[in-house]
Amino acid sequence: MHNYLDFEKPVADLDSQILELKRISADEGSLDVGDDIARLEKRSQDALVDLYRKLTPWQKTQVARHPDRPHCLDYVQRLITDFTPLAGDRYFAEDLAVIAGFGRFDGAPIAVIGQEKGSDTQTRLKHNFGMARPEGYRKAVRIMEMAERFAIPVLTLVDTAGAYPGIGAEERGQAEAIARSTETCLNLKVPLVSVVIGEGGSGGAIAIAAANRVLMLEHAIYSVISPEAGASILWRDAARARDVAQAMKITAQDLKSFGIIDEIVEEPIGGAHRDRDAIIGRTADAVRRSLRDLSGLDGNALKAERRNKFLAMGRDLKI
């Protein structure tokens, strides 16, 4: 059974009927309900296609946050061979919200940095729900600088509601760490490809996503602030998050039209969580294309292209 989102109730009802018919068929044995099951399965699939064809920004936010959606480590385990994680920022501590290390993609060396949310209560607590502290961003800087030293391209996987806002993180220089990580991205002289696989929240995302190519999954979101936080600031009412999601233009389709991202990776019908193999394979293809496009540029050209791309954002923008 899937974990159904609120707006998926029509599909959930149909799938429940299908399961009940299958149970009855198994219990009764001689009862032939194959045609009924096939008819309901088609109705369920058609309903799913119809729902996902016209998702609102708030519904896309729910899909991006789905607990079964593949996370950073899922992509690393399936795409990166010989992956060796590196720990610590060489200043304070290790931050398990950020996964970073080196491995091979299609047999070639690559540095990987990603935010890991965790998939159950234990791992979510372990990875702090993907919300990095300053040491996580300083670890990211360390890995990027090492990758540049050895002329190794960098892949980042973005999936965070934002940087961790705790007192300790602020005391240890959260804003400075985010700014330094963003600066390092912009100054790298090796190819940098970022993929927003779920939530791209605020500075916590841009700190590892100021890339030559920014890819975004079809139902991911990318925003300057979470819809709930934006609603709390504007109206002191987090319940108006859906209004903020609509106003902020946080979907991949909006951001592609504004030139904020470079490519949308199509998700399976019903979201990435319904077919992990398919979405990870499509993401691999998109990363492969981006790395191939960047392979002919030298270090100075890569840096100049990246900086010019971000400096151009917002110029002559018509909303």
Rosetta silent file (secondary structure, phi, psi, omega in degrees, C-alpha in Angstrom):
SEQUENCE: MHNYLDFEKPVADLDSQILELKRISADEGSLDVGDDIARLEKRSQDALVDLYRKLTPWQKTQVARHPDRPHCLDYVQRLITDFTPLAGDRYFAEDLAVIAGFGRFDGAPIAVIGQEKGSDTQTRLKHNFGMARPEGYRKAVRIMEMAERFAIPVLTLVDTAGAYPGIGAEERGQAEAIARSTETCLNLKVPLVSVVIGEGGSGGAIAIAAANRVLMLEHAIYSVISPEAGASILWRDAARARDVAQAMKITAQDLKSFGIIDEIVEEPIGGAHRDRDAIIGRTADAVRRSLRDLSGLDGNALKAERRNKFLAMGRDLKI
SCORE:     score description
SCORE:     0.000 S_00000001
   1 L     0.000  140.913  176.525    0.000    0.000    0.000 S_00000001
   2 L   -82.053  157.501  166.509    1.143    3.526   -0.776 S_00000001
   3 L   -85.353  103.587 -174.546    1.174    6.364    1.706 S_00000001
   4 L   -81.893  140.479  173.888   -1.540    8.422    0.041 S_00000001
   5 L   -82.563  163.872 -174.941   -1.535   12.194    0.190 S_00000001
   6 H   -55.152  -43.721 -175.730   -4.745   14.066    1.043 S_00000001
   7 H   -75.465   -6.775 -179.761   -5.532   14.999   -2.550 S_00000001
   8 H   -92.632   13.764 -176.212   -5.040   11.378   -3.674 S_00000001
   9 H   -55.940  -41.081  178.149   -8.191   10.153   -1.875 S_00000001
  10 H   -58.692  -38.299  178.319  -10.033    9.193   -5.109 S_00000001
  11 H   -70.777  -40.465  179.631   -7.094    6.942   -6.049 S_00000001
  12 H   -60.892  -40.631  179.653   -6.852    5.564   -2.512 S_00000001
  13 H   -64.040  -43.788  179.411  -10.535    4.597   -2.577 S_00000001
  14 H   -65.326  -43.378  179.434  -10.171    2.767   -5.880 S_00000001
  15 H   -64.187  -33.901  177.247   -7.010    0.966   -4.758 S_00000001
  16 H   -65.102  -39.715  177.265   -8.801   -0.077   -1.571 S_00000001
  17 H   -65.171  -39.321  178.895  -11.583   -1.632   -3.656 S_00000001
  18 H   -62.465  -44.913  178.956   -8.992   -3.456   -5.774 S_00000001
  19 H   -63.002  -38.821  179.481   -7.331   -4.924   -2.691 S_00000001
  20 H   -65.797  -41.649  177.747  -10.694   -6.003   -1.305 S_00000001
  21 H   -64.451  -39.351  178.576  -11.610   -7.768   -4.554 S_00000001
  22 H   -64.838  -37.445  178.521   -8.227   -9.513   -4.614 S_00000001
  23 H   -66.243  -43.216  179.317   -8.774  -10.651   -1.021 S_00000001
  24 H   -63.122  -42.487  179.587  -12.235  -11.980   -1.856 S_00000001
  25 H   -61.893  -40.268 -179.733  -10.885  -13.778   -4.921 S_00000001
  26 H   -68.483  -37.456 -178.251   -8.142  -15.401   -2.862 S_00000001
  27 H   -73.586  -42.555 -174.506  -10.581  -16.481   -0.144 S_00000001
  28 H   -82.110  -29.843  178.102  -13.321  -17.753   -2.446 S_00000001
  29 L    76.657  -65.771 -174.280  -11.056  -19.330   -5.052 S_00000001
  30 L   -79.091  -12.879 -177.013  -13.720  -20.055   -7.643 S_00000001
  31 L   -76.670  121.676 -178.346  -14.962  -16.463   -7.810 S_00000001
  32 L   -96.806  108.553  179.573  -13.723  -14.769  -11.002 S_00000001
  33 L  -120.691   19.171 -177.186  -13.285  -11.039  -10.444 S_00000001
  34 H   -57.400  -43.390 -178.997  -10.449  -10.526  -12.903 S_00000001
  35 H   -66.154  -39.511  179.038  -12.461   -8.235  -15.185 S_00000001
  36 H   -64.251  -41.709  179.094  -13.650   -6.123  -12.255 S_00000001
  37 H   -63.994  -44.040 -179.678  -10.094   -5.759  -10.963 S_00000001
  38 H   -62.391  -40.480 -179.717   -8.782   -4.796  -14.394 S_00000001
  39 H   -65.438  -42.361  179.584  -11.525   -2.189  -14.793 S_00000001
  40 H   -68.458  -36.772  178.405  -10.802   -0.675  -11.372 S_00000001
  41 H   -63.789  -38.421  177.504   -7.047   -0.677  -12.007 S_00000001
  42 H   -66.922  -41.496  178.158   -7.600    1.298  -15.215 S_00000001
  43 H   -62.821  -39.069  179.615   -9.847    3.766  -13.378 S_00000001
  44 H   -65.024  -45.205  179.638   -7.213    4.140  -10.655 S_00000001
  45 H   -64.872  -42.284  178.706   -4.427    4.775  -13.171 S_00000001
  46 H   -62.972  -39.728  178.944   -6.565    7.250  -15.123 S_00000001
  47 H   -65.192  -39.316  179.445   -7.443    9.086  -11.900 S_00000001
  48 H   -65.552  -43.911  178.712   -3.769    9.258  -10.944 S_00000001
  49 H   -60.839  -44.034 -178.719   -2.800   10.623  -14.356 S_00000001
  50 H   -64.334  -42.155  179.615   -5.561   13.229  -14.165 S_00000001
  51 H   -62.508  -46.444 -173.898   -4.576   14.332  -10.655 S_00000001
  52 H   -79.926   -9.562  175.817   -0.876   14.702  -11.451 S_00000001
  53 H   -76.256  -22.365 -173.633   -1.542   16.530  -14.704 S_00000001
  54 L  -134.960   43.420  177.997   -2.913   19.548  -12.811 S_00000001
  55 L   -66.770  140.433  173.303   -1.163   19.648   -9.434 S_00000001
  56 L   -82.038  163.881  176.277   -1.222   22.971   -7.609 S_00000001
  57 H   -55.427  -37.316  179.654    2.011   24.370   -6.112 S_00000001
  58 H   -68.894  -38.726  176.898    0.843   23.292   -2.655 S_00000001
  59 H   -65.799  -37.989  175.742    0.122   19.762   -3.861 S_00000001
  60 H   -63.554  -35.207  176.339    3.582   19.651   -5.458 S_00000001
  61 H   -61.104  -42.124  177.673    4.988   20.693   -2.092 S_00000001
  62 H   -63.927  -40.674  178.432    3.285   17.688   -0.514 S_00000001
  63 H   -65.149  -42.901 -179.760    4.679   15.377   -3.200 S_00000001
  64 H   -60.805  -28.238 -178.072    8.191   16.835   -2.748 S_00000001
  65 L   -97.554    4.435 -175.307    7.947   16.040    0.972 S_00000001
  66 L   -54.714  130.783 -175.955    6.474   12.549    0.576 S_00000001
  67 L   -61.981  -22.903 -178.783    8.112   10.255    3.169 S_00000001
  68 L   -93.674    0.381 -179.703    8.661    7.492    0.606 S_00000001
  69 L   -64.857  138.206  179.701   10.370    9.742   -1.933 S_00000001
  70 L   -62.285  138.193 -177.616   13.944    8.569   -2.692 S_00000001
  71 L  -108.433 -176.960 -174.745   16.543   10.574   -0.785 S_00000001
  72 H   -49.680  -51.357 -175.556   20.220   11.388   -1.260 S_00000001
  73 H   -64.645  -29.054  175.779   21.566    8.024   -0.096 S_00000001
  74 H   -63.329  -43.022  178.100   19.186    6.180   -2.433 S_00000001
  75 H   -67.396  -43.271 -178.875   20.710    8.010   -5.397 S_00000001
  76 H   -61.748  -44.990 -177.111   24.267    7.535   -4.131 S_00000001
  77 H   -64.193  -32.037 -175.444   23.792    3.800   -3.576 S_00000001
  78 H   -95.416  -23.759 -174.703   22.385    3.234   -7.080 S_00000001
  79 H  -106.362  -27.838 -171.582   24.424    5.693   -9.151 S_00000001
  80 L  -109.248  120.457  176.164   27.831    5.974   -7.494 S_00000001
  81 E   -95.205  156.471  178.939   30.225    3.036   -7.338 S_00000001
  82 E    54.078   36.569 -176.768   33.191    2.805   -4.973 S_00000001
  83 E   -72.452  128.354  177.625   31.699    5.624   -2.894 S_00000001
  84 E  -119.651  105.608  179.305   33.923    6.669    0.018 S_00000001
  85 E   -73.094  144.872  175.699   32.255    9.099    2.418 S_00000001
  86 L  -115.141  143.701 -173.128   34.414   11.669    4.169 S_00000001
  87 L  -118.863  151.599  170.633   33.535   13.040    7.593 S_00000001
  88 L    86.712  153.007 -179.698   34.085   16.240    9.521 S_00000001
  89 L  -105.229    1.438 -179.026   34.741   19.876    8.689 S_00000001
  90 L    65.897   14.266  175.915   38.181   20.011   10.319 S_00000001
  91 L  -123.169  -49.140 -171.047   36.876   22.798   12.585 S_00000001
  92 L  -132.752  -57.087 -172.721   34.198   21.483   14.921 S_00000001
  93 L  -165.174  178.003  171.881   32.381   18.219   14.170 S_00000001
  94 L   -89.297  145.398  177.176   30.771   15.849   11.712 S_00000001
  95 L  -125.619  110.149 -175.450   27.303   16.725   10.399 S_00000001
  96 L   -78.908   -3.307  173.130   25.291   13.741    9.214 S_00000001
  97 L   -70.805  -22.660  179.525   22.720   15.961    7.495 S_00000001
  98 E  -112.601  121.656  174.446   25.286   16.347    4.709 S_00000001
  99 E   -95.637  128.332 -178.216   26.613   13.288    2.885 S_00000001
 100 E  -147.154  142.366  178.867   29.907   13.990    1.125 S_00000001
 101 E   171.971 -166.473 -176.965   32.626   11.921   -0.473 S_00000001
 102 E  -126.655  148.076  177.069   34.145   10.566   -3.656 S_00000001
 103 E  -162.491 -153.121 -179.904   33.224    7.710   -5.950 S_00000001
 104 E  -130.566  135.562  174.656   32.695    6.881   -9.603 S_00000001
 105 E  -119.032  119.658 -173.209   29.834    7.750  -11.938 S_00000001
 106 L    55.405   33.029  176.937   29.887    5.767  -15.188 S_00000001
 107 L    85.695   -9.117 -178.645   33.379    4.692  -14.181 S_00000001
 108 E  -101.383  147.002 -179.336   34.754    8.239  -13.934 S_00000001
 109 E   -62.418  143.315  177.789   35.740    9.931  -10.634 S_00000001
 110 E  -152.309  145.416  171.971   33.166   12.281   -9.120 S_00000001
 111 E   -97.025  137.035 -178.126   32.681   14.166   -5.860 S_00000001
 112 E  -124.032  130.237  175.244   29.190   13.883   -4.356 S_00000001
 113 E  -131.116  129.281 -179.180   27.604   16.197   -1.809 S_00000001
 114 E  -152.465  158.687  176.939   23.999   15.799   -0.728 S_00000001
 115 E   -99.665  126.523 -175.772   21.490   16.489    2.001 S_00000001
 116 L  -110.336  121.426 -179.001   19.993   13.363    3.556 S_00000001
 117 L   -85.332  -26.941 -172.769   16.606   13.579    5.305 S_00000001
 118 L    93.126  156.351 -173.685   16.373    9.989    6.493 S_00000001
 119 L  -116.618   -8.541  175.143   13.635    7.462    5.761 S_00000001
 120 L  -146.838  178.980 -174.360   12.290    6.524    9.208 S_00000001
 121 H   -56.462  -45.647 -177.710   12.210    8.020   12.694 S_00000001
 122 H   -62.936  -47.748 -177.223   15.666    6.758   13.646 S_00000001
 123 H   -74.846  -28.876  176.088   17.437    7.915   10.487 S_00000001
 124 H   -64.984  -41.212  176.506   15.558   11.225   10.380 S_00000001
 125 H   -66.851  -41.254  179.923   16.829   12.041   13.839 S_00000001
 126 H   -59.486  -42.668 -176.654   20.307   10.813   12.900 S_00000001
 127 L   -96.028    8.156  177.731   20.419   13.083    9.820 S_00000001
 128 H    54.432   38.453  176.372   18.553   15.966   11.510 S_00000001
 129 H    57.141   25.588  178.315   15.841   15.828    8.833 S_00000001
 130 H    77.747    9.147 -179.862   18.358   17.027    6.243 S_00000001
 131 L   -95.915  108.316 -173.056   18.835   20.399    7.945 S_00000001
 132 L   -79.173  149.814  171.967   22.565   21.083    7.985 S_00000001
 133 L   -96.956  175.424 -178.067   24.518   22.922   10.651 S_00000001
 134 H   -54.417  -38.298 -178.313   27.561   25.121    9.863 S_00000001
 135 H   -64.882  -26.360  175.906   29.906   22.143   10.014 S_00000001
 136 H   -66.694  -42.799  179.249   27.883   20.467    7.240 S_00000001
 137 H   -72.475  -32.729  176.889   28.474   23.374    4.891 S_00000001
 138 H   -70.756  -31.626  173.167   32.131   23.608    5.893 S_00000001
 139 H   -65.887  -40.946  177.828   32.461   19.916    5.092 S_00000001
 140 H   -59.946  -42.795  177.592   30.890   20.627    1.694 S_00000001
 141 H   -60.567  -43.367 -179.493   33.470   23.378    1.102 S_00000001
 142 H   -60.093  -42.471 -178.940   36.261   20.974    2.039 S_00000001
 143 H   -69.471  -41.623  179.330   35.049   18.369   -0.448 S_00000001
 144 H   -63.359  -43.023  179.206   34.584   20.906   -3.246 S_00000001
 145 H   -64.954  -36.973  177.595   38.067   22.325   -2.748 S_00000001
 146 H   -66.890  -41.246  178.411   39.533   18.813   -2.741 S_00000001
 147 H   -61.197  -41.363  179.159   37.638   17.977   -5.938 S_00000001
 148 H   -64.723  -38.500 -178.992   39.037   21.084   -7.615 S_00000001
 149 H   -60.002  -35.378 -177.074   42.550   20.207   -6.524 S_00000001
 150 L  -106.207   14.222  176.569   42.308   16.869   -8.342 S_00000001
 151 L    56.367   46.681 -179.614   40.179   18.132  -11.295 S_00000001
 152 L  -110.481  128.618  178.628   37.173   16.004  -10.348 S_00000001
 153 L   -64.247  158.790 -176.154   33.616   17.163  -11.250 S_00000001
 154 E  -119.756  134.235  173.704   31.105   17.722   -8.443 S_00000001
 155 E  -117.792  128.028  176.185   27.515   16.471   -8.185 S_00000001
 156 E  -118.769  141.817 -179.220   25.236   17.848   -5.464 S_00000001
 157 E  -117.016  111.883 -170.961   21.850   16.434   -4.445 S_00000001
 158 E   -97.846  124.899  178.038   19.615   19.053   -2.840 S_00000001
 159 E  -162.060   83.013 -177.316   16.863   18.009   -0.438 S_00000001
 160 E  -150.432  144.471  173.166   16.372   20.216    2.603 S_00000001
 161 L   -74.276  -15.222 -179.545   13.691   22.342    4.187 S_00000001
 162 L   147.054  170.380  176.830   16.507   24.777    4.996 S_00000001
 163 L   -67.034  153.570 -177.923   19.605   25.109    7.140 S_00000001
 164 L   -66.185  126.820 -173.937   19.193   24.214   10.814 S_00000001
 165 L   -95.273   19.119 -175.750   17.988   27.347   12.689 S_00000001
 166 L   -70.702  162.392 -178.923   19.109   26.359   16.207 S_00000001
 167 H   -60.790  -44.143 -179.142   20.965   28.644   18.609 S_00000001
 168 H   -60.109  -40.407  179.057   24.110   26.515   18.500 S_00000001
 169 H   -64.181  -40.991  178.550   24.216   26.686   14.704 S_00000001
 170 H   -66.794  -38.903  179.100   23.905   30.469   14.794 S_00000001
 171 H   -63.392  -31.076 -178.161   26.627   30.711   17.447 S_00000001
 172 L   -93.002   10.869  171.833   28.967   28.716   15.211 S_00000001
 173 L    88.701   49.085 -178.356   28.403   30.969   12.191 S_00000001
 174 H   -58.061  -48.043 -177.257   25.567   29.457   10.176 S_00000001
 175 H   -62.685  -42.909  179.643   25.193   32.471    7.853 S_00000001
 176 H   -64.105  -39.475 -179.255   28.941   32.705    7.222 S_00000001
 177 H   -65.815  -41.256  177.693   29.162   28.968    6.489 S_00000001
 178 H   -64.356  -44.920 -179.907   26.303   29.156    3.964 S_00000001
 179 H   -63.057  -41.222 -179.712   27.841   32.208    2.295 S_00000001
 180 H   -65.709  -38.915  178.878   31.266   30.554    2.137 S_00000001
 181 H   -66.851  -41.986  177.259   29.795   27.406    0.605 S_00000001
 182 H   -61.582  -43.514  178.475   27.897   29.446   -1.998 S_00000001
 183 H   -60.984  -41.557  179.699   31.077   31.373   -2.806 S_00000001
 184 H   -63.311  -41.826  176.067   33.014   28.148   -3.217 S_00000001
 185 H   -56.152  -47.345 -175.182   30.393   26.842   -5.659 S_00000001
 186 H   -67.560  -27.915 -175.156   30.656   29.992   -7.739 S_00000001
 187 H   -95.525   -4.809 -177.053   34.458   29.932   -7.819 S_00000001
 188 L   -60.914  142.655  176.947   35.001   26.253   -8.661 S_00000001
 189 L  -109.616   29.125  171.935   37.033   25.493  -11.759 S_00000001
 190 L  -129.918  159.490  179.210   35.556   22.043  -12.258 S_00000001
 191 L   -59.884  137.173  177.939   32.066   21.117  -13.562 S_00000001
 192 E  -129.368  118.752  179.383   29.344   21.441  -10.913 S_00000001
 193 E  -119.912  130.057  178.915   25.927   19.859  -11.451 S_00000001
 194 E  -118.142  144.274  176.422   23.126   20.140   -8.888 S_00000001
 195 E  -127.603  120.846  173.491   19.856   18.211   -8.736 S_00000001
 196 E   -84.716  105.597 -173.323   16.931   19.346   -6.581 S_00000001
 197 E   -95.379  -14.530  179.974   15.460   15.950   -5.735 S_00000001
 198 E  -149.139 -100.933  175.996   12.883   17.064   -3.153 S_00000001
 199 E   -98.848  133.642  171.122   12.848   20.345   -1.281 S_00000001
 200 E  -112.485   88.915 -170.080   15.253   23.117   -2.164 S_00000001
 201 E   -99.078  112.556  165.294   14.823   25.317    0.856 S_00000001
 202 H    57.825 -151.555  179.820   16.374   28.792    1.202 S_00000001
 203 H   -63.662  -24.195  177.656   20.105   29.319    1.722 S_00000001
 204 H   -60.824  -26.968  177.802   20.351   25.737    2.890 S_00000001
 205 H   -90.008  -49.657 -174.400   19.819   24.714   -0.741 S_00000001
 206 H   -63.104  -22.195 -179.890   21.655   27.440   -2.665 S_00000001
 207 L   -60.003  -25.110  176.846   24.773   26.793   -0.566 S_00000001
 208 L  -123.837   12.136 -174.885   25.403   23.655   -2.643 S_00000001
 209 L  -121.516   12.254  175.521   23.305   24.507   -5.714 S_00000001
 210 L   -81.974   73.278 -165.429   25.080   27.516   -7.280 S_00000001
 211 L  -112.216  165.264  172.782   26.001   25.214  -10.150 S_00000001
 212 L   -61.847  -41.151  177.856   26.772   25.232  -13.869 S_00000001
 213 E  -130.398  123.196  176.331   23.675   23.114  -14.394 S_00000001
 214 E  -110.194  112.908  178.586   20.751   23.051  -11.960 S_00000001
 215 E  -101.117  153.848 -177.149   18.374   20.164  -12.602 S_00000001
 216 E  -145.897  130.449  176.875   15.073   19.750  -10.811 S_00000001
 217 E   -66.044  150.158 -170.788   12.699   16.840  -10.513 S_00000001
 218 L   -53.639  -38.934 -177.387    9.245   17.525  -11.941 S_00000001
 219 L  -110.754   20.561  172.978    7.469   17.670   -8.570 S_00000001
 220 L   -80.550  168.190  176.198   10.313   19.093   -6.481 S_00000001
 221 E  -130.049  154.020 -176.518   10.154   22.615   -5.055 S_00000001
 222 E  -146.260  116.166 -170.291   12.822   25.323   -4.789 S_00000001
 223 E  -149.943  160.807 -179.589   12.143   28.439   -2.736 S_00000001
 224 L   -76.615  -19.894 -179.966   13.657   31.265   -0.697 S_00000001
 225 L  -158.952  152.755  178.518   11.619   30.200    2.359 S_00000001
 226 L   -67.230  149.873  179.485    9.240   27.366    3.195 S_00000001
 227 H   -56.335  -38.273 -179.969    5.550   28.122    2.509 S_00000001
 228 H   -65.466  -43.496  179.825    4.731   27.698    6.218 S_00000001
 229 H   -66.722  -39.752  178.223    7.445   30.111    7.321 S_00000001
 230 H   -62.203  -41.602  178.728    6.436   32.618    4.658 S_00000001
 231 H   -66.150  -36.894  178.857    2.805   32.473    5.799 S_00000001
 232 H   -65.445  -37.229  179.662    3.866   32.943    9.418 S_00000001
 233 H   -73.221  -45.234 -174.573    5.855   36.058    8.511 S_00000001
 234 H   -76.303  -42.342 -172.987    3.270   37.616    6.202 S_00000001
 235 H  -124.556    2.081 -175.410    0.047   36.724    7.995 S_00000001
 236 L    53.038   38.082 -177.540    1.152   35.142   11.291 S_00000001
 237 L  -151.099   98.776 -178.085   -0.805   32.119   10.153 S_00000001
 238 H   -63.978  -18.337 -179.994    1.030   29.007    8.922 S_00000001
 239 H   -66.614  -15.565  179.156   -2.296   27.618    7.700 S_00000001
 240 H   -90.921   21.331 -178.770   -2.057   29.995    4.729 S_00000001
 241 H   -57.584  -35.783 -178.837    0.980   28.111    3.417 S_00000001
 242 H   -64.669  -32.518  177.377   -0.888   27.081    0.269 S_00000001
 243 H   -67.199  -41.565  179.317   -1.389   30.774   -0.618 S_00000001
 244 H   -66.950  -41.310  178.824    2.338   31.446   -0.227 S_00000001
 245 H   -57.979  -39.148  179.126    3.237   28.362   -2.277 S_00000001
 246 H   -68.392  -42.253 -174.139    1.094   29.722   -5.102 S_00000001
 247 H   -74.627  -31.462 -171.657    2.541   33.254   -4.885 S_00000001
 248 H   -81.631  -10.062  179.660    6.236   32.333   -4.592 S_00000001
 249 L    57.735   62.673 -172.588    6.466   30.375   -7.873 S_00000001
 250 L   -99.698   -0.329 -175.471    8.291   27.438   -6.319 S_00000001
 251 E   -84.486  160.210  179.606    7.563   24.725   -8.886 S_00000001
 252 H   -60.834  -36.571 -177.132   10.026   23.370  -11.427 S_00000001
 253 H   -67.294  -43.508  177.312    7.832   24.592  -14.271 S_00000001
 254 H   -64.042  -46.037 -175.674    7.780   28.188  -13.015 S_00000001
 255 H   -67.579  -32.949  175.436   11.491   28.219  -12.239 S_00000001
 256 H   -65.388  -40.135 -178.931   12.386   26.807  -15.645 S_00000001
 257 H   -68.259  -26.525  178.555   10.404   29.586  -17.315 S_00000001
 258 H   -87.541   -7.613 -178.478   12.322   32.183  -15.249 S_00000001
 259 L    80.544   16.406  179.221   15.710   30.678  -16.089 S_00000001
 260 L   -77.536  -37.235  176.247   16.443   29.767  -12.463 S_00000001
 261 L  -117.605  165.947 -173.856   16.908   26.081  -13.317 S_00000001
 262 L  -104.187  -29.360 -175.563   18.180   24.480  -16.506 S_00000001
 263 E  -154.506  142.926  175.021   16.273   21.221  -16.909 S_00000001
 264 E  -103.756  128.958  177.114   13.253   19.416  -15.487 S_00000001
 265 E   -95.041  116.257 -176.202   13.574   15.667  -14.912 S_00000001
 266 L   -66.010  133.108  178.820   10.211   14.032  -15.579 S_00000001
 267 L   -94.715  157.849  174.250    8.883   11.919  -12.721 S_00000001
 268 L   -61.697  156.143  176.563    6.828    8.719  -13.040 S_00000001
 269 L   -57.614  127.942 -178.708    3.053    9.173  -12.880 S_00000001
 270 L    94.177    1.550  175.904    2.180    9.593   -9.223 S_00000001
 271 L    99.946  163.529 -176.198    5.576   10.971   -8.197 S_00000001
 272 H   -60.378  -30.066 -176.400    9.121    9.712   -7.717 S_00000001
 273 H   -69.668  -16.109 -178.344    8.121    7.534   -4.754 S_00000001
 274 H   -85.107  -17.848  178.232    5.976    5.284   -6.970 S_00000001
 275 L  -152.999   85.115 -175.595    8.886    4.132   -9.147 S_00000001
 276 H   -63.596  -41.498 -178.756   12.307    4.709   -7.612 S_00000001
 277 H   -60.844  -41.695 -177.990   14.222    2.875  -10.304 S_00000001
 278 H   -64.486  -47.478 -175.598   12.659    4.985  -13.048 S_00000001
 279 H   -70.911  -35.658  178.378   13.356    8.375  -11.444 S_00000001
 280 H   -68.054  -37.206  176.612   16.900    7.482  -10.425 S_00000001
 281 H   -65.334  -42.594  178.915   17.585    6.267  -13.963 S_00000001
 282 H   -66.578  -37.336  177.470   16.171    9.449  -15.507 S_00000001
 283 H   -64.264  -42.103  178.074   18.196   11.563  -13.087 S_00000001
 284 H   -59.159  -42.783  179.296   21.347    9.673  -14.050 S_00000001
 285 H   -61.966  -42.077 -179.021   20.646   10.378  -17.729 S_00000001
 286 H   -66.988  -41.209  177.669   20.175   14.108  -17.049 S_00000001
 287 H   -64.244  -41.242  179.951   23.381   14.318  -14.984 S_00000001
 288 H   -60.188  -43.850  178.499   25.230   12.431  -17.699 S_00000001
 289 H   -63.344  -42.974 -178.115   24.083   14.923  -20.340 S_00000001
 290 H   -64.899  -44.199  179.369   25.074   17.894  -18.193 S_00000001
 291 H   -64.200  -37.497  178.566   28.542   16.543  -17.459 S_00000001
 292 H   -65.207  -41.471  179.680   29.049   15.785  -21.139 S_00000001
 293 H   -64.150  -32.200 -176.137   28.041   19.350  -22.101 S_00000001
 294 H   -90.173  -10.828 -171.401   30.501   20.811  -19.574 S_00000001
 295 L   -64.952  -24.703 -177.095   33.402   18.484  -20.309 S_00000001
 296 L   -87.133   -3.037 -177.363   34.861   20.646  -23.076 S_00000001
 297 L   -93.133  140.955  175.944   35.178   23.808  -20.959 S_00000001
 298 L   -83.160  175.403 -173.082   38.369   24.723  -19.106 S_00000001
 299 H   -57.505  -45.707 -178.842   38.406   25.884  -15.484 S_00000001
 300 H   -65.977  -37.661  179.165   38.166   29.602  -16.157 S_00000001
 301 H   -67.550  -40.032  178.057   35.337   29.109  -18.642 S_00000001
 302 H   -61.617  -45.090 -179.776   33.389   26.950  -16.167 S_00000001
 303 H   -64.500  -45.400 -177.993   33.777   29.591  -13.451 S_00000001
 304 H   -64.974  -43.083  179.992   32.825   32.453  -15.774 S_00000001
 305 H   -61.378  -43.746 -178.310   29.779   30.649  -17.164 S_00000001
 306 H   -64.575  -47.972 -178.264   28.515   29.813  -13.688 S_00000001
 307 H   -65.157  -42.600  179.864   28.979   33.313  -12.283 S_00000001
 308 H   -64.734  -35.838  178.794   27.418   34.992  -15.339 S_00000001
 309 H   -60.993  -45.876 -177.581   24.461   32.653  -15.165 S_00000001
 310 H   -76.165  -33.212  176.953   23.636   33.628  -11.589 S_00000001
 311 H   -66.579  -28.674 -178.267   24.343   37.321  -12.102 S_00000001
 312 H   -78.368  -15.939 -176.852   21.879   37.324  -15.011 S_00000001
 313 L   -64.625  131.827  178.181   18.999   35.957  -12.917 S_00000001
 314 L    92.711  -13.696  178.196   16.254   38.498  -12.372 S_00000001
 315 L   -76.128  132.360  179.002   17.340   40.866  -15.139 S_00000001
 316 L    54.498   35.336 -178.022   14.474   41.841  -17.456 S_00000001
 317 L   -83.414  127.632  178.392   12.242   39.373  -15.625 S_00000001
 318 L  -113.992  115.469 -178.339    8.558   39.654  -16.505 S_00000001
 319 L  -106.022    0.000    0.000    6.215   37.946  -14.045 S_00000001
